[in-house]
Every structure is written in C-alpha cells, then in structure tokens.
C-alpha cells in the first residue's frame, strides 16, 4: 500500500500491542523510523522479523535504564527510560522533518521539542492518569485492604512532578487514538477536547485463540476463569468475594486464575476459597487449555485501557462478565455475549455466575455469540481504521 501521506516517527518501548501500530504504519508505507529499545534483540533472536532494521532506531540509553529498572524495580529508572525514548524520537522527527506518533507516557517531552508545523499523534494506551489516580484513591478509602495492591501501580507510586507531566501529555497532542470508549471518556472528563479523540478497538488473532464449542449442559459445576495481574486494579477482591459467596451458598463453582505481573497474595489470603487453581506466568499452551476448560470468563476491573483478554476469551467461545470500565461496552450487549456490570459489585457477579450455572444452554449460546462478535474485531480492521483516520 503506497501513499502520499507524511511519514511518521513512532516511539514506544517493548512489544506494545504486538507492534500493531508499527506494522500498520510500515504496511501503509508511512513509517520513517521506529524509536524503541529492544526490537533489535528480538530481531536477532528471530522473535520478530516484520520490520527491517533500517527502520529501527534503538535508544541504548533507554536500554540501560530499563536494565537498571529490572534489577532494582525502582520507578525512577523506568521514568528515565521513557524520557530517553521520548527525547530521541523528537530528535529524529526534527532531523527527518516527520510527524510524531507516540504511545502514552512517551509523548512528553517529545511533543514540546517538536517544531510547530509537525503533527503530534498520541495513542492513549491507558485511561487518563488523573482519572486513574482519583479512582484508586477512592478505592483505597472504600476498601482499605486494597492499599498495598494499588500503591504498586504507576499512577500512585510516581512522584508528583512526573505525574503532572503524564497528566498534561494528551493536551499537547493534535490527535489522540484510544482502544475503548471508556478510555475516551476518561480523557474527556479530564479536559481533553472530544473532537480530537478517535476510538480504534483492538483486534484478536483467531488462529492463536481458537474457538471451542462447549456442550456441557449436564455438567455439575461451573468453571470460572480470570486472566491478568492478581491485583485490585483488576477488581480481584470483588471476584474473590463473589466466588466465596457462591460457594457458601452451595453453588458448585470453581475458579482458575492465570496470573501475570503483580501477584497480591494479601488479597488472596482474605478469602478461604475452595476449588481454586492458580497459575503464574504459564505457557501459552497452558493458557489456551485454561480457556478451553472454562465455562465463563470474568474480568471485574476497576479500569482498563481495553482489556485484551476479554476479546481473547470471546474468540475461544466464552461468555464474558466484566465491568463498564473496560472495553466491555464496546464489545458486549448485555444478555447476548455476556454481561457488563458496574465496578465494585460483587453481588452482581454472584447473580450472573449463578444465572449461567442454572441456564447452561443460554450460557452456551452466549459463548457462541461472543465468538461471532470477536470475528468482527481483527488486527487488520484496527490497522485500516487507524490509517484511514490518519488520512483525514
């Protein structure tokens, strides 16, 4: 695909969203340079080969800070890594006379360093930082047991100067993309002009997440699956409370947790849940097996930029229970592919899981509807919407 559009410098660290924006810009022939940290290492070890190295600019300073962060877990070094990438991207954009496409947390200080004639495009990966911080502080007041979990989050453990920088980032952007209507809402209530925000939902690879037709109408239990960080950002307390209440009421429910990243044992210890299986950082094959064995997927998050696991679970044919603070409202019609609930509502989770247990045929039909809906959300669609909107 050739185009006369202006070219872009793209900046972010790691394998954000599987490099989908880098792939979209490259395929559209509008990627000038991708400023990042470890793509070259992935290329050399044949983990990623979609982008020729001539399009990649590695920030070795960012790599250095990243290694220090991994060794110490001090956020100070992560902030330095982000800044190094941001500054280098502005330098390349000015040298090449290109526009800049930055993931959130890499937009500033680059946006300030660009010439006025150059476009500043932001992909808002997470909900607005000010909204998240307010939500987390409110959650700690509402549920003191969540303090340890939430104080590990980027929006609460950073210094005020850095937080102020992140909060202002979107105001400097000429155009903002985000993956969910909820993220867009958090930008709007934080003072970002609606007209420059575009929702571009993520996609899912149906080959990697295959469909399983679950004919378990005679099953005597209902198997609930959760995938993600075991922390209160994901609303884990409310999931555990719901499972505990169901088991106390005699509903034969099992819970499988596939943990990634933060693992808050303090939250887990608050409940004495029977029939629970926990796996941390499991293989991809084990993850797919967990999807296959589940009857319903639950993600009761307090806030998600999207919640990719929702779409992955739908692709495997699972009905979904999630909250309004995820991509749920963009993907799910209540009662059809699953249910979208308010945050902090353990009783509603109880009610929906019990409903699915007592109505296995309806549950099965919901799973099939979820799979059908997931087919509408491909990474090709994501790329097309993104590039078409850049043309405007």
Residue, then its C-alpha position, 0 to 999 in steps of 0.5 A: x500500500x503506497x501513499x502520499x501521506x507524511x511519514x511518521x516517527x513512532x516511539x514506544x518501548x517493548x512489544x506494545x500491542x504486538x507492534x500493531x501500530x508499527x506494522x500498520x504504519x510500515x504496511x501503509x508505507x508511512x513509517x520513517x523510523x521506529x524509536x524503541x529499545x529492544x526490537x533489535x534483540x528480538x530481531x536477532x533472536x528471530x522473535x520478530x522479523x516484520x520490520x527491517x532494521x533500517x527502520x529501527x532506531x534503538x535508544x541504548x540509553x533507554x536500554x540501560x535504564x530499563x536494565x537498571x529498572x529490572x534489577x532494582x524495580x525502582x520507578x525512577x529508572x523506568x521514568x528515565x527510560x521513557x524520557x530517553x525514548x521520548x527525547x530521541x524520537x523528537x530528535x529524529x522527527x526534527x532531523x527527518x522533518x516527520x510527524x510524531x506518533x507516540x504511545x502514552x507516557x512517551x509523548x512528553x517531552x517529545x511533543x514540546x521539542x517538536x517544531x510547530x508545523x509537525x503533527x503530534x499523534x498520541x495513542x492513549x494506551x491507558x485511561x487518563x492518569x488523573x482519572x486513574x489516580x482519583x479512582x484508586x484513591x477512592x478505592x483505597x478509602x472504600x476498601x482499605x485492604x486494597x492499599x498495598x495492591x494499588x500503591x504498586x501501580x504507576x499512577x500512585x507510586x510516581x512522584x508528583x512532578x512526573x505525574x503532572x507531566x503524564x497528566x498534561x501529555x494528551x493536551x499537547x497532542x493534535x490527535x489522540x487514538x484510544x482502544x475503548x470508549x471508556x478510555x475516551x471518556x476518561x480523557x474527556x472528563x479530564x479536559x481533553x477536547x472530544x473532537x480530537x479523540x478517535x476510538x480504534x478497538x483492538x483486534x484478536x488473532x483467531x488462529x492463536x485463540x481458537x474457538x471451542x464449542x462447549x456442550x456441557x449442559x449436564x455438567x455439575x459445576x461451573x468453571x470460572x476463569x480470570x486472566x491478568x495481574x492478581x491485583x485490585x486494579x483488576x477488581x480481584x477482591x470483588x471476584x474473590x468475594x463473589x466466588x466465596x459467596x457462591x460457594x457458601x451458598x452451595x453453588x458448585x463453582x470453581x475458579x482458575x486464575x492465570x496470573x501475570x505481573x503483580x501477584x497480591x497474595x494479601x488479597x488472596x489470603x482474605x478469602x478461604x476459597x475452595x476449588x481454586x487453581x492458580x497459575x503464574x506466568x504459564x505457557x501459552x499452551x497452558x493458557x489456551x487449555x485454561x480457556x478451553x476448560x472454562x465455562x465463563x470468563x470474568x474480568x471485574x476491573x476497576x479500569x482498563x485501557x481495553x482489556x485484551x483478554x476479554x476479546x481473547x476469551x470471546x474468540x475461544x467461545x466464552x461468555x464474558x462478565x466484566x465491568x463498564x470500565x473496560x472495553x466491555x461496552x464496546x464489545x458486549x450487549x448485555x444478555x447476548x455475549x455476556x454481561x457488563x456490570x458496574x465496578x465494585x459489585x460483587x453481588x452482581x457477579x454472584x447473580x450472573x455466575x449463578x444465572x449461567x450455572x442454572x441456564x447452561x444452554x443460554x450460557x452456551x449460546x452466549x459463548x457462541x455469540x461472543x465468538x461471532x462478535x470477536x470475528x468482527x474485531x481483527x488486527x487488520x480492521x484496527x490497522x485500516x481504521x487507524x490509517x484511514x483516520x490518519x488520512x483525514 
